[in-house]
Amino acid sequence: MISSLRRTALTLADLVFPPSCVACGQPGALFCDACAQAVAPIPQPCCPRCGQPQAGAALCASCVSRVDDPIAMARAVALFAEPLRPAIHALKYANQPQLAPLLGRYLVAALASPAWQNQIIDVVIPVPLHADRLASRGYNQSALLARHLCHALRLPLEPDWLVRHRDTRPQVGLTLEQRDVNVHDSFTAQLGMAGKRVLLIDDVYTTGATLRACAAAARDAGAAAIYGLTLARPLLQPHMHDPLTI
């Protein structure tokens, strides 16, 4: 959590040194209005389970082949491309937690879309970082996004109900199969989510491996239904060394 003292310091710093847009470099805001309006939504139609853009509305090939998917429905808000991509990178890697409320607005808008109107959410849980990575980064970007979403929509937030007990290697450059193996059995869920309809929040959906690993732990803890919502995803299923993956 960003302390009130830190927020005050950041506000004073902005007055002295006005921020520049992390996407286009224009001075005045960390993510300017022009770039905010240029964020590209996920093309439709898409797979009804994972949200992968495709020609039709049936399950995609990956979801058809996955017989035991713990996620009832996952969606990303926008394409992982300019101008959203550099904003997510800045939030995640460049010590810019102030971007979380600016980007969290997209999650708020997403839950008002028709895809979510029939979904009941009891609790929101961000995808956790391992304790070592959290200490190194200083914050969990997914938790900051989830906090903004819950504050805006008055949803219960439980950031401690999922724990990442194994520090996995970064998913960058891994194939779909390697990603699944890398994060398998890396999370532990609290039994307090038994019977709850859970919404998992993360920044980027690449192959869905991390969300599925979280959802598997939630299902083992008795969650009644698990959904996933992320800021972005690549347009196509990524392969090793795909420049869109992070």
SERO-4910 file (N, C-alpha, C, O; in steps of 0.05 Angstrom, whole numbers):
BEGIN
 pado doro    nc1    nc2    nc3   cac1   cac2   cac3    cc1    cc2    cc3    oc1    oc2    oc3
  Met    A     17    -24      0      0      0      0     18     25      0     37     27     14
  Ile    A     10     44    -17     25     69    -17     16     86      6     -8     92      9
  Ser    A     34     93     24     27    109     47     18    137     40     25    147     19
  Ser    A      3    150     58     -6    177     54     18    196     51     17    215     36
  Leu    A     39    190     66     63    207     65     75    205     37     84    225     25
  Arg    A     77    181     26     88    177      0     71    191    -21     81    203    -40
  Arg    A     44    189    -19     27    202    -38     31    232    -38     31    245    -58
  Thr    A     34    243    -14     38    271    -11     65    279    -25     66    299    -39
  Ala    A     85    263    -20    111    269    -33    109    267    -63    121    284    -77
  Leu    A     94    248    -73     92    245   -102     76    269   -114     83    279   -135
  Thr    A     56    278    -99     41    301   -109     58    326   -110     57    341   -129
  Leu    A     74    331    -89     92    354    -89    113    352   -111    120    372   -124
  Ala    A    123    327   -115    143    324   -137    131    330   -164    144    341   -181
  Asp    A    105    322   -168     92    328   -193     89    358   -198     90    367   -221
  Leu    A     85    373   -176     83    402   -179    109    415   -187    109    434   -203
  Val    A    131    404   -177    157    415   -183    167    404   -210    178    419   -226
  Phe    A    164    378   -214    173    365   -239    148    352   -252    143    328   -246
  Pro    A    133    365   -268    109    353   -280    116    327   -295    136    326   -309
  Pro    A     99    307   -291    105    281   -303    102    282   -333     88    299   -344
  Ser    A    114    263   -346    110    259   -375     96    232   -380     99    214   -364
  Cys    A     81    231   -401     66    206   -407     86    184   -413    105    186   -428
  Val    A     81    161   -399    100    138   -402     97    125   -430    114    109   -438
  Ala    A     76    132   -445     72    120   -471     83    138   -494     96    129   -512
  Cys    A     76    164   -492     83    182   -515    104    203   -507    115    216   -525
  Gly    A    108    207   -481    128    226   -472    119    255   -470    134    272   -461
  Gln    A     93    260   -476     83    287   -473     81    295   -444     72    278   -427
  Pro    A     89    319   -437     88    327   -409     59    333   -400     41    339   -415
  Gly    A     55    329   -373     29    336   -362     16    314   -346      1    320   -327
  Ala    A     20    289   -354      7    267   -340     22    241   -345     35    238   -366
  Leu    A     21    223   -326     36    197   -330     24    181   -353     39    167   -366
  Phe    A     -2    183   -357    -14    169   -380    -35    189   -391    -57    192   -380
  Cys    A    -27    203   -412    -42    226   -422    -70    217   -433    -74    194   -438
  Asp    A    -87    237   -436   -114    231   -445   -114    219   -473   -130    201   -479
  Ala    A    -96    229   -490    -95    219   -517    -88    189   -518   -100    173   -532
  Cys    A    -68    181   -502    -61    153   -501    -82    136   -487    -87    114   -496
  Ala    A    -95    148   -467   -116    133   -453   -139    126   -473   -151    105   -471
  Gln    A   -145    145   -491   -166    141   -510   -158    122   -533   -174    111   -546
  Ala    A   -131    119   -537   -121    103   -559   -118     74   -552   -110     58   -569
  Val    A   -123     66   -527   -120     38   -518   -140     21   -535   -164     28   -537
  Ala    A   -129      0   -547   -145    -16   -565   -160    -39   -550   -146    -55   -538
  Pro    A   -186    -40   -552   -201    -61   -538   -196    -88   -552   -187    -89   -575
  Ile    A   -202   -110   -538   -200   -136   -549   -220   -140   -571   -244   -134   -567
  Pro    A   -211   -148   -595   -230   -152   -617   -251   -174   -610   -245   -193   -595
  Gln    A   -274   -171   -621   -296   -191   -618   -302   -203   -645   -297   -191   -666
  Pro    A   -312   -228   -645   -319   -245   -622   -294   -257   -609   -272   -255   -620
  Cys    A   -299   -270   -586   -277   -283   -573   -286   -309   -560   -310   -314   -558
  Cys    A   -267   -325   -551   -274   -350   -538   -289   -344   -513   -281   -327   -497
  Pro    A   -312   -357   -508   -328   -350   -484   -315   -358   -458   -324   -348   -437
  Arg    A   -295   -375   -458   -282   -382   -433   -257   -365   -428   -255   -352   -408
  Cys    A   -238   -364   -447   -212   -351   -442   -211   -323   -454   -193   -308   -447
  Gly    A   -230   -316   -472   -229   -289   -483   -210   -285   -506   -206   -263   -515
  Gln    A   -199   -307   -517   -181   -305   -540   -197   -295   -564   -216   -308   -572
  Pro    A   -188   -273   -577   -202   -264   -602   -200   -286   -623   -179   -298   -627
  Gln    A   -223   -290   -637   -223   -310   -658   -247   -304   -677   -261   -285   -673
  Ala    A   -250   -321   -697   -270   -316   -718   -298   -321   -708   -317   -307   -717
  Gly    A   -302   -340   -690   -328   -347   -681   -331   -346   -650   -312   -339   -636
  Ala    A   -355   -353   -640   -360   -350   -612   -359   -377   -597   -366   -378   -574
  Ala    A   -350   -398   -610   -347   -424   -597   -321   -424   -581   -305   -406   -584
  Leu    A   -318   -445   -565   -293   -448   -550   -269   -450   -569   -271   -463   -590
  Cys    A   -247   -437   -562   -223   -438   -578   -211   -466   -576   -218   -481   -558
  Ala    A   -192   -472   -593   -179   -498   -593   -165   -504   -567   -166   -527   -557
  Ser    A   -152   -484   -555   -138   -488   -530   -158   -496   -507   -152   -514   -492
  Cys    A   -181   -483   -506   -200   -489   -485   -214   -516   -490   -220   -530   -471
  Val    A   -218   -523   -515   -230   -549   -521   -211   -571   -512   -220   -592   -502
  Ser    A   -185   -567   -516   -165   -588   -508   -160   -589   -479   -149   -609   -469
  Arg    A   -168   -568   -464   -163   -567   -435   -188   -577   -421   -207   -562   -418
  Val    A   -188   -602   -413   -213   -614   -402   -218   -607   -373   -240   -610   -364
  Asp    A   -198   -597   -359   -202   -591   -331   -193   -563   -325   -174   -558   -310
  Asp    A   -207   -543   -336   -200   -515   -332   -213   -505   -307   -238   -506   -306
  Pro    A   -198   -495   -288   -211   -485   -263   -224   -458   -265   -237   -449   -247
  Ile    A   -219   -444   -288   -230   -417   -291   -256   -419   -308   -256   -429   -330
  Ala    A   -277   -408   -297   -303   -408   -311   -302   -389   -334   -313   -394   -355
  Met    A   -290   -366   -330   -289   -345   -351   -265   -326   -345   -262   -318   -323
  Ala    A   -250   -320   -366   -228   -300   -363   -231   -280   -386   -237   -287   -408
  Arg    A   -225   -255   -380   -226   -234   -399   -203   -215   -395   -194   -210   -372
  Ala    A   -193   -204   -417   -174   -181   -416   -189   -157   -427   -206   -159   -444
  Val    A   -181   -134   -417   -194   -109   -426   -185   -100   -453   -202    -92   -470
  Ala    A   -159   -102   -458   -148    -89   -482   -125   -105   -493   -115   -123   -480
  Leu    A   -116    -97   -517    -93   -110   -529    -67   -101   -515    -64    -78   -507
  Phe    A    -49   -120   -511    -23   -113   -500     -5   -102   -523     11   -115   -534
  Ala    A    -10    -76   -528      3    -62   -550      4    -33   -543     -7    -24   -523
  Glu    A     17    -17   -560     18     12   -556    -11     23   -555    -27     14   -571
  Pro    A    -16     42   -538      1     54   -517     -1     41   -490     12     50   -471
  Leu    A    -17     19   -487    -21      7   -461      4     -8   -452     10     -9   -428
  Arg    A     17    -21   -471     40    -37   -464     61    -22   -448     69    -32   -426
  Pro    A     71      2   -457     91     16   -440     80     25   -413     95     27   -394
  Ala    A     54     30   -412     43     38   -386     44     15   -366     50     18   -343
  Ile    A     37     -9   -376     39    -33   -359     68    -39   -350     73    -46   -327
  His    A     86    -36   -369    114    -40   -363    124    -20   -342    138    -27   -323
  Ala    A    115      5   -344    123     25   -325    112     19   -297    125     22   -277
  Leu    A     87     11   -296     75      3   -271     89    -21   -258     94    -21   -234
  Lys    A     97    -40   -275    107    -65   -265    137    -64   -259    146    -76   -240
  Tyr    A    152    -50   -276    181    -52   -274    195    -25   -268    219    -25   -261
  Ala    A    181     -3   -271    195     23   -269    187     39   -244    190     64   -244
  Asn    A    177     25   -224    170     39   -199    151     62   -203    156     84   -193
  Gln    A    129     56   -217    109     77   -222     82     67   -211     63     63   -227
  Pro    A     79     62   -185     53     53   -174     31     73   -178      7     66   -176
  Gln    A     38     99   -183     17    119   -188      0    113   -212    -22    124   -215
  Leu    A     10     95   -230     -5     88   -254    -28     70   -247    -47     67   -264
  Ala    A    -28     57   -225    -49     37   -219    -77     48   -220    -94     36   -233
  Pro    A    -83     71   -207   -110     82   -210   -117     89   -239   -140     86   -247
  Leu    A    -98     99   -254   -103    107   -282   -110     83   -299   -128     84   -316
  Leu    A    -96     61   -294   -101     36   -310   -124     20   -298   -138      6   -312
  Gly    A   -127     23   -272   -149      8   -259   -177     16   -269   -196      1   -267
  Arg    A   -179     40   -281   -204     50   -292   -215     31   -313   -239     28   -317
  Tyr    A   -196     19   -328   -204      0   -350   -217    -25   -338   -236    -36   -350
  Leu    A   -208    -34   -315   -220    -57   -302   -248    -50   -292   -266    -67   -295
  Val    A   -251    -27   -281   -277    -18   -272   -297    -18   -295   -319    -28   -293
  Ala    A   -289     -6   -318   -306     -5   -341   -313    -33   -352   -335    -38   -361
  Ala    A   -293    -51   -350   -298    -78   -361   -320    -92   -346   -336   -106   -358
  Leu    A   -321    -89   -319   -341   -103   -304   -369    -93   -309   -389   -105   -301
  Ala    A   -371    -70   -323   -398    -59   -330   -406    -69   -358   -428    -63   -367
  Ser    A   -389    -85   -371   -395    -94   -398   -414   -118   -397   -417   -130   -376
  Pro    A   -428   -124   -420   -447   -146   -420   -435   -173   -412   -449   -190   -401
  Ala    A   -409   -177   -417   -397   -203   -411   -398   -209   -381   -398   -233   -373
  Trp    A   -399   -189   -364   -399   -193   -335   -426   -189   -322   -427   -192   -297
  Gln    A   -446   -181   -336   -471   -174   -323   -484   -197   -308   -499   -192   -289
  Asn    A   -480   -221   -317   -493   -244   -304   -474   -259   -285   -481   -280   -274
  Gln    A   -451   -247   -280   -431   -260   -262   -433   -247   -234   -431   -222   -232
  Ile    A   -437   -263   -214   -437   -253   -186   -410   -257   -174   -399   -279   -175
  Ile    A   -399   -235   -163   -372   -236   -151   -374   -231   -121   -384   -210   -112
  Asp    A   -364   -250   -105   -365   -247    -76   -339   -234    -66   -340   -220    -46
  Val    A   -317   -239    -79   -291   -229    -69   -272   -226    -92   -272   -242   -111
  Val    A   -255   -206    -90   -234   -200   -110   -207   -207    -97   -201   -199    -75
  Ile    A   -190   -222   -112   -164   -230   -102   -143   -225   -124   -145   -235   -146
  Pro    A   -123   -208   -118   -101   -204   -137    -82   -228   -139    -78   -242   -119
  Val    A    -71   -232   -162    -51   -253   -165    -27   -244   -148    -16   -222   -152
  Pro    A    -18   -261   -130      4   -252   -111     32   -255   -123     36   -271   -141
  Leu    A     50   -239   -113     78   -242   -118     91   -259    -96     80   -260    -73
  His    A    113   -272   -102    128   -286    -81    139   -264    -62    145   -242    -71
  Ala    A    143   -271    -37    152   -252    -17    178   -239    -25    182   -215    -20
  Asp    A    196   -254    -37    222   -243    -45    219   -222    -67    231   -201    -66
  Arg    A    202   -228    -86    198   -209   -108    182   -185    -99    187   -162   -108
  Leu    A    163   -189    -80    149   -166    -69    168   -147    -54    165   -123    -56
  Ala    A    186   -159    -39    205   -142    -24    223   -127    -44    230   -104    -38
  Ser    A    231   -140    -65    248   -127    -85    234   -104   -100    245    -83   -104
  Arg    A    209   -109   -108    194    -89   -124    181    -68   -106    179    -45   -114
  Gly    A    174    -75    -82    162    -56    -63    132    -55    -63    120    -44    -45
  Tyr    A    119    -67    -83     90    -69    -85     83    -90   -105     99    -98   -122
  Asn    A     58    -99   -103     47   -118   -122     28   -102   -141      7    -92   -132
  Gln    A     35   -100   -166     20    -84   -185     -9    -94   -188    -27    -78   -191
  Ser    A    -12   -120   -187    -39   -132   -189    -56   -124   -165    -80   -120   -167
  Ala    A    -44   -123   -141    -58   -116   -117    -67    -86   -118    -89    -79   -109
  Leu    A    -50    -69   -129    -57    -41   -132    -81    -38   -152    -99    -22   -147
  Leu    A    -80    -53   -174   -102    -52   -193   -128    -62   -180   -149    -50   -183
  Ala    A   -126    -84   -165   -149    -95   -152   -161    -76   -131   -185    -74   -128
  Arg    A   -143    -62   -117   -152    -44    -96   -169    -21   -109   -189    -13    -98
  His    A   -159    -11   -131   -174     10   -145   -201      0   -154   -221     14   -150
  Leu    A   -202    -24   -165   -227    -35   -175   -247    -38   -152   -270    -31   -154
  Cys    A   -237    -49   -129   -255    -54   -107   -265    -28    -94   -288    -27    -85
  His    A   -248     -9    -93   -256     17    -82   -277     30    -99   -297     41    -89
  Ala    A   -274     28   -126   -293     41   -144   -320     26   -144   -341     39   -146
  Leu    A   -320      0   -141   -345    -16   -144   -354    -27   -117   -374    -42   -116
  Arg    A   -340    -20    -95   -348    -29    -69   -349    -60    -67   -368    -71    -57
  Leu    A   -329    -72    -78   -326   -102    -77   -307   -109    -55   -287    -95    -50
  Pro    A   -311   -132    -41   -293   -141    -21   -266   -149    -33   -265   -163    -53
  Leu    A   -244   -140    -21   -217   -146    -30   -203   -163     -9   -203   -156     15
  Glu    A   -192   -185    -17   -177   -203      1   -149   -209    -10   -146   -231    -22
  Pro    A   -130   -191     -7   -104   -196    -20    -87   -218     -7    -67   -226    -19
  Asp    A    -95   -227     16    -79   -248     30    -91   -276     27    -81   -295     39
  Trp    A   -113   -279     12   -125   -305     10   -111   -324    -10   -116   -348    -10
  Leu    A    -93   -313    -26    -75   -329    -43    -46   -322    -36    -39   -299    -33
  Val    A    -30   -342    -33     -1   -339    -27     15   -353    -48      9   -376    -55
  Arg    A     36   -340    -58     54   -352    -77     77   -364    -60     95   -349    -52
  His    A     76   -390    -56     96   -402    -38    121   -411    -52    140   -419    -39
  Arg    A    121   -410    -78    145   -419    -94    152   -396   -112    136   -386   -128
  Asp    A    178   -388   -111    187   -366   -128    196   -377   -155    218   -387   -158
  Thr    A    178   -375   -174    183   -387   -201    200   -368   -218    202   -344   -212
  Arg    A    212   -379   -238    227   -362   -257    208   -346   -273    185   -353   -276
  Pro    A    216   -322   -284    199   -306   -300    188   -322   -324    202   -339   -335
  Gln    A    164   -315   -333    151   -330   -355    162   -320   -382    155   -333   -403
  Val    A    178   -299   -383    187   -288   -408    203   -309   -424    221   -322   -413
  Gly    A    195   -313   -449    210   -331   -467    203   -360   -465    214   -376   -479
  Leu    A    184   -367   -447    176   -395   -444    153   -401   -463    137   -384   -470
  Thr    A    152   -426   -472    130   -435   -488    105   -439   -471    107   -438   -446
  Leu    A     82   -444   -484     57   -448   -469     60   -471   -449     53   -468   -426
  Glu    A     71   -493   -458     74   -516   -441     93   -510   -418     88   -518   -395
  Gln    A    115   -497   -424    135   -490   -403    123   -471   -382    129   -473   -358
  Arg    A    106   -453   -391     93   -434   -372     75   -450   -352     75   -444   -328
  Asp    A     60   -469   -363     43   -485   -345     59   -500   -324     52   -500   -301
  Val    A     81   -512   -333     98   -527   -314    111   -508   -294    113   -515   -271
  Asn    A    119   -485   -303    134   -466   -287    118   -457   -262    129   -455   -240
  Val    A     92   -453   -266     75   -442   -244     58   -463   -231     43   -457   -213
  His    A     60   -488   -240     43   -509   -229     48   -512   -199     71   -514   -190
  Asp    A     27   -513   -183     29   -518   -154     46   -497   -140     61   -503   -122
  Ser    A     44   -472   -150     60   -450   -138     44   -433   -118     55   -416   -105
  Phe    A     18   -438   -116      0   -421   -100    -14   -437    -78    -21   -461    -82
  Thr    A    -19   -424    -56    -35   -436    -35    -58   -417    -29    -55   -393    -27
  Ala    A    -83   -428    -26   -106   -412    -22   -117   -416      7   -115   -438     17
  Gln    A   -128   -395     18   -140   -397     45   -168   -409     43   -182   -405     24
  Leu    A   -175   -424     64   -201   -438     64   -224   -419     67   -247   -426     63
  Gly    A   -218   -393     73   -239   -373     75   -254   -369     49   -276   -358     49
  Met    A   -243   -377     27   -256   -373      1   -275   -396     -6   -287   -396    -27
  Ala    A   -278   -415     12   -297   -438      7   -325   -427      3   -336   -412     19
  Gly    A   -337   -436    -19   -363   -427    -27   -365   -400    -40   -387   -391    -47
  Lys    A   -343   -386    -43   -343   -359    -54   -339   -359    -84   -326   -377    -95
  Arg    A   -351   -339    -97   -347   -335   -125   -325   -314   -128   -329   -290   -120
  Val    A   -302   -322   -138   -277   -307   -136   -270   -294   -163   -271   -307   -184
  Leu    A   -261   -269   -162   -250   -256   -185   -221   -251   -181   -213   -237   -162
  Leu    A   -204   -263   -198   -175   -260   -197   -168   -236   -215   -178   -233   -237
  Ile    A   -149   -220   -205   -140   -196   -220   -110   -199   -226    -95   -205   -208
  Asp    A   -102   -194   -251    -74   -193   -258    -70   -172   -280    -90   -161   -290
  Asp    A    -45   -166   -286    -40   -145   -306    -42   -155   -335    -55   -142   -351
  Val    A    -29   -178   -341    -29   -188   -368    -36   -217   -369    -25   -233   -354
  Tyr    A    -53   -225   -387    -60   -252   -394    -44   -260   -419    -50   -250   -440
  Thr    A    -25   -277   -416     -9   -285   -439    -19   -312   -449    -31   -314   -470
  Thr    A    -13   -333   -434    -24   -359   -440    -46   -367   -419    -60   -387   -423
  Gly    A    -48   -352   -398    -67   -359   -377    -56   -378   -356    -71   -387   -338
  Ala    A    -30   -386   -358    -19   -406   -340    -20   -397   -311    -27   -412   -294
  Thr    A    -13   -372   -306    -13   -362   -279    -41   -361   -267    -45   -369   -244
  Leu    A    -60   -350   -282    -87   -349   -273    -98   -377   -267   -112   -382   -247
  Arg    A    -92   -396   -284   -102   -424   -280    -89   -436   -255   -103   -451   -241
  Ala    A    -64   -430   -250    -51   -441   -226    -64   -429   -201    -68   -443   -182
  Cys    A    -70   -403   -202    -83   -391   -179   -111   -402   -176   -120   -408   -154
  Ala    A   -125   -406   -198   -153   -416   -197   -153   -445   -187   -172   -453   -173
  Ala    A   -133   -461   -194   -132   -488   -184   -129   -489   -154   -142   -505   -141
  Ala    A   -113   -471   -143   -110   -469   -114   -136   -460   -101   -144   -470    -80
  Ala    A   -150   -441   -114   -175   -431   -103   -196   -453   -104   -212   -456    -85
  Arg    A   -197   -469   -125   -216   -491   -127   -210   -512   -106   -229   -523    -94
  Asp    A   -185   -517   -101   -177   -537    -80   -186   -527    -53   -192   -543    -35
  Ala    A   -188   -500    -49   -196   -489    -23   -227   -487    -21   -237   -478     -1
  Gly    A   -241   -495    -42   -270   -496    -41   -284   -474    -55   -309   -471    -51
  Ala    A   -271   -457    -70   -284   -435    -84   -306   -446   -102   -302   -466   -116
  Ala    A   -329   -432   -102   -352   -442   -118   -348   -437   -147   -357   -453   -164
  Ala    A   -336   -414   -154   -331   -407   -182   -307   -388   -183   -304   -371   -164
  Ile    A   -291   -390   -204   -268   -372   -206   -268   -359   -233   -271   -372   -254
  Tyr    A   -265   -332   -233   -264   -317   -257   -237   -302   -258   -224   -299   -237
  Gly    A   -229   -293   -281   -204   -278   -284   -208   -253   -300   -223   -253   -320
  Leu    A   -195   -231   -292   -196   -206   -307   -169   -193   -307   -157   -190   -286
  Thr    A   -159   -186   -330   -133   -174   -333   -135   -148   -350   -155   -144   -364
  Leu    A   -115   -132   -348   -114   -108   -364   -111   -114   -394   -124   -102   -410
  Ala    A    -94   -133   -400    -86   -136   -429    -79   -165   -435    -74   -181   -417
  Arg    A    -78   -170   -461    -68   -196   -471    -58   -191   -499    -68   -173   -513
  Pro    A    -38   -207   -508    -30   -205   -536    -52   -214   -555    -70   -229   -547
  Leu    A    -52   -205   -579    -73   -211   -599    -72   -241   -606    -94   -253   -608
  Leu    A    -48   -252   -609    -46   -280   -617    -34   -296   -594    -20   -285   -577
  Gln    A    -38   -322   -594    -25   -339   -575      5   -337   -578     15   -339   -600
  Pro    A     19   -331   -556     48   -326   -558     64   -351   -561     56   -373   -553
  His    A     88   -348   -573    107   -369   -575    133   -360   -562    135   -336   -555
  Met    A    152   -377   -560    177   -370   -548    189   -346   -563    190   -345   -587
  His    A    199   -326   -547    211   -302   -557    192   -284   -572    200   -265   -586
  Asp    A    166   -288   -569    146   -269   -579    151   -242   -567    151   -240   -542
  Pro    A    155   -221   -582    161   -194   -571    138   -183   -554    143   -164   -539
  Leu    A    114   -194   -557     91   -183   -541     90   -195   -513     76   -183   -496
  Thr    A    104   -216   -507    101   -229   -481    119   -215   -461    139   -203   -468
  Ile    A    110   -216   -435    127   -206   -414    128   -226   -391    141   -221   -371
***
